[in-house]
Amino acid sequence: MGVGRFVRRLPDRGVRRSMKIVYEWLGRQLWMGDFADETVFDREWDVLVLLDACRVDLMADVAPEYEWLPSSEAVEAGAIDSVAGSSKEWMRRTFDPERTDPAELSRTAYVTGNPFSAEVLGDDHPLGLLDEVWRYAWDDDLGSIRPEPITDRTIDARRSGEFDRVVVHCMQPHVPFLDRPDLHAGYRPEEWGSPDSVVDADETGLNVWGRVRDGDLERDEVWAAYADNLRLGLDAVDALRHNVDGTLVVSSDHGNALGELGIWGHPDKPVSSVRRVPWIELEARDEGTRESTLEPDAIDEDGRPIDVDVQDRLASLGYRE
């Protein structure tokens, strides 16, 4: 925003709000930080679980509930910088043959619930396996994909012995909150359960984080739902601990801002709450406690991905065009 426009809007916005805008702008210039140059492939792991949009402090809050996770303090201390602030950019920068040895990528399986893989990776990808579970295990009622089918496909990929590494991309704790769909953008809570509940994206213009910002939702209520979504992802991690072998790392592609330096959600901006992600190393052992019965049906008779409405699935996750 230019200085002239800023000054012209001063009477409508008010001095207090204008000063806050100036403070946030200065903060972004002085304290933003930088995304990491190194990708996760520069670290040691066999199975990497990405819990999409997981803040470090959210993980620290929930960690004491799981005896196999480190302490809250250790979660905070072990955090790392991500290479990106959005899933799309994380995929682009992580699976870039210019950044990562193509031979290593060819020995890696990517089992994902994130529909951005269609836009970023497509048919001509460098990976040994791209299993787009979101194509065939999406839950239209939830507007997302639960972690269980992703877990099953991960177990199959790891047990196959064909890949040195497996990246697992679960959508939780990213919105929508599966146990609190009324909090998600694009719905009228008072009409939940009826056809009138669905709101055109242009009508609301706000996601759940914008509604917290504007006072339409209480931060504590949203934080509790956010934590419940994380617990769903951690339950999937617990299942993997007993059904794959090797070093299993719990991390995220990016975090999520809640007003820090005036940023909400997760634009590709390196504010700390978006840039910093958990990095929790665990040892996993395949005890055979879970058998996958899920067979992928995402390929047509010509061997190409089945046609699904990618934009519709991204929209249900809050990505509006």
C-alpha atoms as a printed R data frame, in Angstrom:
    type eleno elety resid chain resno       x       y       z
1   ATOM     1    CA   MET     A     1   0.000   0.000   0.000
2   ATOM     2    CA   GLY     A     2   1.395   3.400  -1.015
3   ATOM     3    CA   VAL     A     3   1.871   6.209   1.499
4   ATOM     4    CA   GLY     A     4  -0.751   8.397  -0.177
5   ATOM     5    CA   ARG     A     5  -3.416   5.711  -0.066
6   ATOM     6    CA   PHE     A     6  -2.515   4.871   3.515
7   ATOM     7    CA   VAL     A     7  -2.990   8.510   4.578
8   ATOM     8    CA   ARG     A     8  -6.263   8.884   2.645
9   ATOM     9    CA   ARG     A     9  -7.745   5.902   4.460
10  ATOM    10    CA   LEU     A    10  -6.664   7.146   7.886
11  ATOM    11    CA   PRO     A    11 -10.028   8.798   8.782
12  ATOM    12    CA   ASP     A    12 -11.991   5.629   7.993
13  ATOM    13    CA   ARG     A    13  -9.544   3.237   9.629
14  ATOM    14    CA   GLY     A    14  -8.705   5.271  12.696
15  ATOM    15    CA   VAL     A    15  -5.394   6.050  14.346
16  ATOM    16    CA   ARG     A    16  -5.202   2.900  16.477
17  ATOM    17    CA   ARG     A    17  -5.774   0.509  13.578
18  ATOM    18    CA   SER     A    18  -3.399   2.521  11.378
19  ATOM    19    CA   MET     A    19  -0.647   2.348  13.982
20  ATOM    20    CA   LYS     A    20  -1.156  -1.401  14.247
21  ATOM    21    CA   ILE     A    21  -0.778  -1.729  10.469
22  ATOM    22    CA   VAL     A    22   2.467   0.246  10.605
23  ATOM    23    CA   TYR     A    23   3.753  -1.922  13.472
24  ATOM    24    CA   GLU     A    24   2.918  -5.129  11.600
25  ATOM    25    CA   TRP     A    25   4.555  -3.845   8.411
26  ATOM    26    CA   LEU     A    26   7.729  -2.891  10.272
27  ATOM    27    CA   GLY     A    27   7.731  -6.238  12.045
28  ATOM    28    CA   ARG     A    28   7.605  -8.073   8.731
29  ATOM    29    CA   GLN     A    29  10.611  -6.106   7.524
30  ATOM    30    CA   LEU     A    30  12.650  -6.636  10.710
31  ATOM    31    CA   TRP     A    31  11.635  -9.991  12.219
32  ATOM    32    CA   MET     A    32  10.288 -12.167   9.422
33  ATOM    33    CA   GLY     A    33  13.239 -14.567   9.101
34  ATOM    34    CA   ASP     A    34  13.964 -16.876   6.159
35  ATOM    35    CA   PHE     A    35  12.857 -20.281   5.010
36  ATOM    36    CA   ALA     A    36  15.399 -23.093   5.169
37  ATOM    37    CA   ASP     A    37  17.739 -23.729   2.256
38  ATOM    38    CA   GLU     A    38  18.129 -27.422   3.068
39  ATOM    39    CA   THR     A    39  15.277 -29.831   2.456
40  ATOM    40    CA   VAL     A    40  14.249 -32.777   4.617
41  ATOM    41    CA   PHE     A    41  16.380 -34.995   2.396
42  ATOM    42    CA   ASP     A    42  19.436 -33.520   4.073
43  ATOM    43    CA   ARG     A    43  18.320 -35.201   7.319
44  ATOM    44    CA   GLU     A    44  18.241 -38.831   8.419
45  ATOM    45    CA   TRP     A    45  14.895 -40.664   8.385
46  ATOM    46    CA   ASP     A    46  13.194 -43.647   6.824
47  ATOM    47    CA   VAL     A    47   9.539 -42.607   7.125
48  ATOM    48    CA   LEU     A    48   8.631 -38.926   7.315
49  ATOM    49    CA   VAL     A    49   5.094 -38.067   8.425
50  ATOM    50    CA   LEU     A    50   3.922 -34.572   7.527
51  ATOM    51    CA   LEU     A    51   0.975 -33.401   9.628
52  ATOM    52    CA   ASP     A    52  -0.217 -30.574   7.421
53  ATOM    53    CA   ALA     A    53  -0.245 -27.041   8.899
54  ATOM    54    CA   CYS     A    54   0.947 -28.087  12.366
55  ATOM    55    CA   ARG     A    55   2.237 -25.284  14.580
56  ATOM    56    CA   VAL     A    56   5.067 -26.146  16.942
57  ATOM    57    CA   ASP     A    57   3.196 -24.824  19.989
58  ATOM    58    CA   LEU     A    58   0.130 -26.867  19.040
59  ATOM    59    CA   MET     A    59   2.255 -30.016  19.021
60  ATOM    60    CA   ALA     A    60   3.817 -28.971  22.327
61  ATOM    61    CA   ASP     A    61   0.351 -28.550  23.859
62  ATOM    62    CA   VAL     A    62  -0.804 -32.016  22.801
63  ATOM    63    CA   ALA     A    63   2.453 -33.959  23.296
64  ATOM    64    CA   PRO     A    64   1.981 -34.708  27.039
65  ATOM    65    CA   GLU     A    65  -1.054 -36.850  26.149
66  ATOM    66    CA   TYR     A    66   1.175 -39.352  24.296
67  ATOM    67    CA   GLU     A    67   3.780 -41.246  26.271
68  ATOM    68    CA   TRP     A    68   5.783 -41.955  23.117
69  ATOM    69    CA   LEU     A    69   6.188 -38.264  22.269
70  ATOM    70    CA   PRO     A    70   8.881 -36.082  23.857
71  ATOM    71    CA   SER     A    71   8.079 -33.400  26.425
72  ATOM    72    CA   SER     A    72   6.580 -30.069  25.425
73  ATOM    73    CA   GLU     A    73   9.943 -28.425  26.022
74  ATOM    74    CA   ALA     A    74  11.697 -30.965  23.804
75  ATOM    75    CA   VAL     A    75   9.136 -30.435  21.043
76  ATOM    76    CA   GLU     A    76   9.831 -26.693  21.122
77  ATOM    77    CA   ALA     A    77  13.597 -27.205  21.249
78  ATOM    78    CA   GLY     A    78  13.620 -29.697  18.370
79  ATOM    79    CA   ALA     A    79  11.701 -27.516  15.905
80  ATOM    80    CA   ILE     A    80  13.279 -26.750  12.543
81  ATOM    81    CA   ASP     A    81  12.718 -24.269   9.720
82  ATOM    82    CA   SER     A    82  10.703 -25.510   6.754
83  ATOM    83    CA   VAL     A    83  11.612 -24.723   3.164
84  ATOM    84    CA   ALA     A    84   8.182 -23.178   2.516
85  ATOM    85    CA   GLY     A    85   5.029 -21.724   4.017
86  ATOM    86    CA   SER     A    86   2.528 -23.595   1.846
87  ATOM    87    CA   SER     A    87   2.057 -27.195   0.777
88  ATOM    88    CA   LYS     A    88   2.396 -26.325  -2.888
89  ATOM    89    CA   GLU     A    89   5.721 -24.589  -2.423
90  ATOM    90    CA   TRP     A    90   6.938 -27.289  -0.023
91  ATOM    91    CA   MET     A    91   6.390 -29.907  -2.739
92  ATOM    92    CA   ARG     A    92   8.055 -27.773  -5.388
93  ATOM    93    CA   ARG     A    93  11.138 -27.015  -3.327
94  ATOM    94    CA   THR     A    94  11.489 -30.444  -1.691
95  ATOM    95    CA   PHE     A    95  10.995 -32.638  -4.760
96  ATOM    96    CA   ASP     A    96  13.097 -30.389  -6.995
97  ATOM    97    CA   PRO     A    97  15.881 -32.411  -8.688
98  ATOM    98    CA   GLU     A    98  18.002 -29.244  -8.550
99  ATOM    99    CA   ARG     A    99  17.864 -29.386  -4.730
100 ATOM   100    CA   THR     A   100  17.692 -33.128  -4.127
101 ATOM   101    CA   ASP     A   101  19.646 -35.900  -5.824
102 ATOM   102    CA   PRO     A   102  17.343 -37.345  -8.526
103 ATOM   103    CA   ALA     A   103  18.557 -40.843  -7.686
104 ATOM   104    CA   GLU     A   104  17.381 -40.364  -4.110
105 ATOM   105    CA   LEU     A   105  14.020 -39.062  -5.262
106 ATOM   106    CA   SER     A   106  13.635 -42.108  -7.496
107 ATOM   107    CA   ARG     A   107  14.003 -44.309  -4.410
108 ATOM   108    CA   THR     A   108  11.361 -42.349  -2.453
109 ATOM   109    CA   ALA     A   109   7.626 -42.991  -2.202
110 ATOM   110    CA   TYR     A   110   5.259 -40.083  -1.584
111 ATOM   111    CA   VAL     A   111   1.910 -41.142  -0.123
112 ATOM   112    CA   THR     A   112  -0.245 -38.057  -0.010
113 ATOM   113    CA   GLY     A   113  -3.661 -36.766   0.950
114 ATOM   114    CA   ASN     A   114  -2.871 -33.292  -0.385
115 ATOM   115    CA   PRO     A   115  -4.462 -32.450  -3.768
116 ATOM   116    CA   PHE     A   116  -1.750 -29.927  -4.633
117 ATOM   117    CA   SER     A   117   0.285 -32.905  -5.854
118 ATOM   118    CA   ALA     A   118  -1.790 -32.829  -9.057
119 ATOM   119    CA   GLU     A   119  -0.680 -29.269  -9.797
120 ATOM   120    CA   VAL     A   120   2.934 -29.536  -8.656
121 ATOM   121    CA   LEU     A   121   3.993 -33.070  -9.572
122 ATOM   122    CA   GLY     A   122   1.668 -34.387 -12.255
123 ATOM   123    CA   ASP     A   123   2.617 -37.340 -14.438
124 ATOM   124    CA   ASP     A   124   6.226 -36.282 -15.006
125 ATOM   125    CA   HIS     A   125   7.443 -36.476 -11.411
126 ATOM   126    CA   PRO     A   126  10.864 -37.616 -10.195
127 ATOM   127    CA   LEU     A   127   9.623 -39.909  -7.414
128 ATOM   128    CA   GLY     A   128   9.768 -43.671  -7.257
129 ATOM   129    CA   LEU     A   129   6.083 -43.725  -6.299
130 ATOM   130    CA   LEU     A   130   3.431 -41.023  -6.194
131 ATOM   131    CA   ASP     A   131   0.392 -42.463  -4.428
132 ATOM   132    CA   GLU     A   132  -2.293 -39.766  -4.539
133 ATOM   133    CA   VAL     A   133  -4.625 -41.287  -1.990
134 ATOM   134    CA   TRP     A   134  -6.811 -38.169  -2.122
135 ATOM   135    CA   ARG     A   135  -7.939 -39.243  -5.590
136 ATOM   136    CA   TYR     A   136  -9.660 -42.421  -4.406
137 ATOM   137    CA   ALA     A   137 -10.188 -42.153  -0.621
138 ATOM   138    CA   TRP     A   138 -11.556 -38.623  -0.308
139 ATOM   139    CA   ASP     A   139 -14.533 -38.165   2.040
140 ATOM   140    CA   ASP     A   140 -16.962 -35.776   0.369
141 ATOM   141    CA   ASP     A   141 -19.040 -35.448   3.536
142 ATOM   142    CA   LEU     A   142 -16.001 -34.268   5.516
143 ATOM   143    CA   GLY     A   143 -14.499 -32.214   2.730
144 ATOM   144    CA   SER     A   144 -11.138 -33.816   3.437
145 ATOM   145    CA   ILE     A   145  -9.400 -37.174   3.658
146 ATOM   146    CA   ARG     A   146  -9.037 -39.021   6.930
147 ATOM   147    CA   PRO     A   147  -5.571 -40.278   7.918
148 ATOM   148    CA   GLU     A   148  -6.494 -43.989   7.994
149 ATOM   149    CA   PRO     A   149  -6.339 -44.698   4.232
150 ATOM   150    CA   ILE     A   150  -3.051 -42.792   4.013
151 ATOM   151    CA   THR     A   151  -1.736 -44.903   6.894
152 ATOM   152    CA   ASP     A   152  -2.712 -48.118   5.125
153 ATOM   153    CA   ARG     A   153  -1.072 -47.130   1.870
154 ATOM   154    CA   THR     A   154   2.084 -46.097   3.747
155 ATOM   155    CA   ILE     A   155   2.310 -49.491   5.406
156 ATOM   156    CA   ASP     A   156   2.023 -51.160   2.004
157 ATOM   157    CA   ALA     A   157   4.701 -48.927   0.475
158 ATOM   158    CA   ARG     A   158   7.126 -49.517   3.340
159 ATOM   159    CA   ARG     A   159   6.548 -53.269   3.496
160 ATOM   160    CA   SER     A   160   7.073 -53.609  -0.251
161 ATOM   161    CA   GLY     A   161  10.800 -53.012   0.286
162 ATOM   162    CA   GLU     A   162  10.963 -51.100  -3.010
163 ATOM   163    CA   PHE     A   163  11.731 -47.679  -1.523
164 ATOM   164    CA   ASP     A   164  14.474 -46.376   0.719
165 ATOM   165    CA   ARG     A   165  12.255 -43.628   2.099
166 ATOM   166    CA   VAL     A   166   8.546 -42.902   2.385
167 ATOM   167    CA   VAL     A   167   7.059 -39.425   2.795
168 ATOM   168    CA   VAL     A   168   3.570 -39.523   4.298
169 ATOM   169    CA   HIS     A   169   1.381 -36.429   3.905
170 ATOM   170    CA   CYS     A   170  -1.666 -36.407   6.212
171 ATOM   171    CA   MET     A   171  -4.070 -33.476   5.962
172 ATOM   172    CA   GLN     A   172  -4.745 -33.134   9.684
173 ATOM   173    CA   PRO     A   173  -4.502 -30.812  11.601
174 ATOM   174    CA   HIS     A   174  -5.259 -28.637   8.548
175 ATOM   175    CA   VAL     A   175  -8.853 -27.436   8.261
176 ATOM   176    CA   PRO     A   176 -11.560 -28.594   8.025
177 ATOM   177    CA   PHE     A   177 -11.725 -29.717  11.652
178 ATOM   178    CA   LEU     A   178 -13.297 -33.150  11.320
179 ATOM   179    CA   ASP     A   179 -15.093 -33.041  14.677
180 ATOM   180    CA   ARG     A   180 -16.124 -29.380  14.297
181 ATOM   181    CA   PRO     A   181 -17.090 -28.820  10.666
182 ATOM   182    CA   ASP     A   182 -19.254 -25.875  11.757
183 ATOM   183    CA   LEU     A   183 -16.102 -23.807  12.350
184 ATOM   184    CA   HIS     A   184 -14.811 -24.096   8.804
185 ATOM   185    CA   ALA     A   185 -15.191 -21.338   6.231
186 ATOM   186    CA   GLY     A   186 -17.849 -21.874   3.619
187 ATOM   187    CA   TYR     A   187 -20.595 -23.023   5.982
188 ATOM   188    CA   ARG     A   188 -23.412 -21.455   7.979
189 ATOM   189    CA   PRO     A   189 -23.193 -23.048  11.456
190 ATOM   190    CA   GLU     A   190 -26.818 -22.252  12.277
191 ATOM   191    CA   GLU     A   191 -27.944 -24.223   9.219
192 ATOM   192    CA   TRP     A   192 -25.558 -27.144   9.687
193 ATOM   193    CA   GLY     A   193 -26.992 -30.402   8.423
194 ATOM   194    CA   SER     A   194 -29.330 -28.784   5.892
195 ATOM   195    CA   PRO     A   195 -28.804 -27.908   2.226
196 ATOM   196    CA   ASP     A   196 -28.762 -24.250   3.261
197 ATOM   197    CA   SER     A   197 -25.573 -24.800   5.257
198 ATOM   198    CA   VAL     A   198 -23.322 -24.465   2.231
199 ATOM   199    CA   VAL     A   199 -22.145 -20.930   1.495
200 ATOM   200    CA   ASP     A   200 -20.615 -19.782  -1.747
201 ATOM   201    CA   ALA     A   201 -16.967 -18.867  -1.131
202 ATOM   202    CA   ASP     A   202 -17.577 -15.393  -2.561
203 ATOM   203    CA   GLU     A   203 -20.306 -14.836   0.011
204 ATOM   204    CA   THR     A   204 -18.078 -15.348   3.049
205 ATOM   205    CA   GLY     A   205 -14.646 -14.385   1.775
206 ATOM   206    CA   LEU     A   206 -13.108 -15.577   5.040
207 ATOM   207    CA   ASN     A   207 -11.553 -18.800   6.203
208 ATOM   208    CA   VAL     A   208 -11.629 -19.935   9.826
209 ATOM   209    CA   TRP     A   209  -8.512 -17.904  10.664
210 ATOM   210    CA   GLY     A   210 -10.010 -14.770   9.202
211 ATOM   211    CA   ARG     A   211 -13.104 -15.321  11.325
212 ATOM   212    CA   VAL     A   212 -10.931 -15.490  14.451
213 ATOM   213    CA   ARG     A   213  -9.204 -12.289  13.365
214 ATOM   214    CA   ASP     A   214 -12.537 -10.517  12.914
215 ATOM   215    CA   GLY     A   215 -13.950 -11.752  16.230
216 ATOM   216    CA   ASP     A   216 -16.554 -14.030  14.682
217 ATOM   217    CA   LEU     A   217 -14.945 -17.037  16.395
218 ATOM   218    CA   GLU     A   218 -13.178 -17.339  19.735
219 ATOM   219    CA   ARG     A   219  -9.508 -18.217  19.470
220 ATOM   220    CA   ASP     A   220  -9.703 -20.788  22.306
221 ATOM   221    CA   GLU     A   221 -12.594 -22.602  20.628
222 ATOM   222    CA   VAL     A   222 -10.740 -22.819  17.333
223 ATOM   223    CA   TRP     A   223  -7.507 -23.839  19.073
224 ATOM   224    CA   ALA     A   224  -9.326 -26.744  20.771
225 ATOM   225    CA   ALA     A   225 -10.716 -27.939  17.427
226 ATOM   226    CA   TYR     A   226  -7.278 -27.521  15.835
227 ATOM   227    CA   ALA     A   227  -5.794 -29.696  18.597
228 ATOM   228    CA   ASP     A   228  -8.480 -32.352  18.104
229 ATOM   229    CA   ASN     A   229  -7.542 -32.523  14.423
230 ATOM   230    CA   LEU     A   230  -3.900 -32.967  15.393
231 ATOM   231    CA   ARG     A   231  -4.846 -35.874  17.653
232 ATOM   232    CA   LEU     A   232  -6.350 -37.637  14.623
233 ATOM   233    CA   GLY     A   233  -3.025 -37.280  12.831
234 ATOM   234    CA   LEU     A   234  -1.086 -38.486  15.867
235 ATOM   235    CA   ASP     A   235  -3.295 -41.578  16.121
236 ATOM   236    CA   ALA     A   236  -2.165 -42.396  12.589
237 ATOM   237    CA   VAL     A   237   1.467 -41.897  13.644
238 ATOM   238    CA   ASP     A   238   0.912 -44.294  16.537
239 ATOM   239    CA   ALA     A   239  -0.364 -46.942  14.120
240 ATOM   240    CA   LEU     A   240   2.691 -46.457  11.908
241 ATOM   241    CA   ARG     A   241   5.027 -46.850  14.895
242 ATOM   242    CA   HIS     A   242   3.939 -50.474  15.128
243 ATOM   243    CA   ASN     A   243   3.698 -51.274  11.432
244 ATOM   244    CA   VAL     A   244   6.802 -49.915   9.699
245 ATOM   245    CA   ASP     A   245  10.490 -50.382  10.375
246 ATOM   246    CA   GLY     A   246  13.094 -47.665  10.775
247 ATOM   247    CA   THR     A   247  13.446 -44.089  11.927
248 ATOM   248    CA   LEU     A   248  10.057 -42.402  11.814
249 ATOM   249    CA   VAL     A   249   9.982 -38.602  11.957
250 ATOM   250    CA   VAL     A   250   6.917 -36.507  12.754
251 ATOM   251    CA   SER     A   251   6.991 -33.066  11.165
252 ATOM   252    CA   SER     A   252   4.939 -30.726   8.981
253 ATOM   253    CA   ASP     A   253   5.217 -29.021   5.633
254 ATOM   254    CA   HIS     A   254   4.490 -25.641   7.282
255 ATOM   255    CA   GLY     A   255   2.850 -24.112  10.324
256 ATOM   256    CA   ASN     A   256  -0.050 -21.681  10.576
257 ATOM   257    CA   ALA     A   257  -0.171 -18.055  11.676
258 ATOM   258    CA   LEU     A   258  -2.679 -16.713  14.183
259 ATOM   259    CA   GLY     A   259  -2.092 -13.011  13.822
260 ATOM   260    CA   GLU     A   260   1.667 -12.886  14.300
261 ATOM   261    CA   LEU     A   261   2.921  -9.749  12.500
262 ATOM   262    CA   GLY     A   262  -0.583  -9.382  11.057
263 ATOM   263    CA   ILE     A   263  -0.478 -12.727   9.214
264 ATOM   264    CA   TRP     A   264  -3.257 -15.327   9.420
265 ATOM   265    CA   GLY     A   265  -3.331 -18.816   7.958
266 ATOM   266    CA   HIS     A   266  -0.322 -19.930   5.970
267 ATOM   267    CA   PRO     A   267   0.630 -17.731   3.069
268 ATOM   268    CA   ASP     A   268   4.130 -18.449   1.813
269 ATOM   269    CA   LYS     A   269   5.594 -15.882   4.219
270 ATOM   270    CA   PRO     A   270   8.410 -16.854   6.626
271 ATOM   271    CA   VAL     A   271   6.843 -15.575   9.835
272 ATOM   272    CA   SER     A   272   8.008 -17.864  12.650
273 ATOM   273    CA   SER     A   273   4.618 -19.515  13.279
274 ATOM   274    CA   VAL     A   274   4.479 -20.548   9.609
275 ATOM   275    CA   ARG     A   275   8.185 -21.234   9.069
276 ATOM   276    CA   ARG     A   276   8.898 -23.296  12.204
277 ATOM   277    CA   VAL     A   277   7.700 -26.906  12.232
278 ATOM   278    CA   PRO     A   278   8.080 -29.844  14.626
279 ATOM   279    CA   TRP     A   279  10.836 -32.382  14.087
280 ATOM   280    CA   ILE     A   280  10.328 -35.429  16.305
281 ATOM   281    CA   GLU     A   281  12.422 -38.541  15.757
282 ATOM   282    CA   LEU     A   282  10.990 -41.919  16.796
283 ATOM   283    CA   GLU     A   283  12.010 -45.507  16.263
284 ATOM   284    CA   ALA     A   284   9.377 -47.676  14.616
285 ATOM   285    CA   ARG     A   285   9.110 -51.462  14.449
286 ATOM   286    CA   ASP     A   286   6.804 -53.473  12.226
287 ATOM   287    CA   GLU     A   287   4.926 -55.717  14.629
288 ATOM   288    CA   GLY     A   288   2.262 -56.566  12.064
289 ATOM   289    CA   THR     A   289  -0.614 -55.180  14.124
290 ATOM   290    CA   ARG     A   290  -2.323 -53.687  11.065
291 ATOM   291    CA   GLU     A   291  -3.010 -55.134   7.649
292 ATOM   292    CA   SER     A   292  -3.947 -52.838   4.807
293 ATOM   293    CA   THR     A   293  -6.979 -53.825   2.755
294 ATOM   294    CA   LEU     A   294  -7.123 -50.611   0.742
295 ATOM   295    CA   GLU     A   295  -6.434 -51.059  -2.951
296 ATOM   296    CA   PRO     A   296  -5.819 -47.914  -5.009
297 ATOM   297    CA   ASP     A   297  -8.280 -47.287  -7.797
298 ATOM   298    CA   ALA     A   298  -6.904 -43.932  -8.910
299 ATOM   299    CA   ILE     A   299  -5.683 -45.205 -12.264
300 ATOM   300    CA   ASP     A   300  -7.841 -45.631 -15.333
301 ATOM   301    CA   GLU     A   301  -7.544 -48.456 -17.860
302 ATOM   302    CA   ASP     A   302  -4.910 -46.482 -19.774
303 ATOM   303    CA   GLY     A   303  -2.731 -46.152 -16.689
304 ATOM   304    CA   ARG     A   304  -3.494 -42.457 -16.148
305 ATOM   305    CA   PRO     A   305  -4.859 -40.816 -12.957
306 ATOM   306    CA   ILE     A   306  -8.647 -40.833 -12.790
307 ATOM   307    CA   ASP     A   307 -10.336 -37.522 -13.460
308 ATOM   308    CA   VAL     A   308 -11.452 -35.778 -10.270
309 ATOM   309    CA   ASP     A   309 -12.318 -32.161  -9.550
310 ATOM   310    CA   VAL     A   310  -9.045 -31.048  -7.973
311 ATOM   311    CA   GLN     A   311 -10.203 -27.455  -7.456
312 ATOM   312    CA   ASP     A   312 -13.323 -28.621  -5.651
313 ATOM   313    CA   ARG     A   313 -11.220 -30.636  -3.222
314 ATOM   314    CA   LEU     A   314  -8.823 -27.758  -2.680
315 ATOM   315    CA   ALA     A   315 -11.785 -25.445  -2.078
316 ATOM   316    CA   SER     A   316 -13.113 -27.733   0.648
317 ATOM   317    CA   LEU     A   317  -9.722 -27.330   2.369
318 ATOM   318    CA   GLY     A   318 -10.149 -23.556   2.253
319 ATOM   319    CA   TYR     A   319  -8.222 -22.784  -0.949
320 ATOM   320    CA   ARG     A   320 -10.550 -20.528  -2.906
321 ATOM   321    CA   GLU     A   321  -9.700 -19.321  -6.376
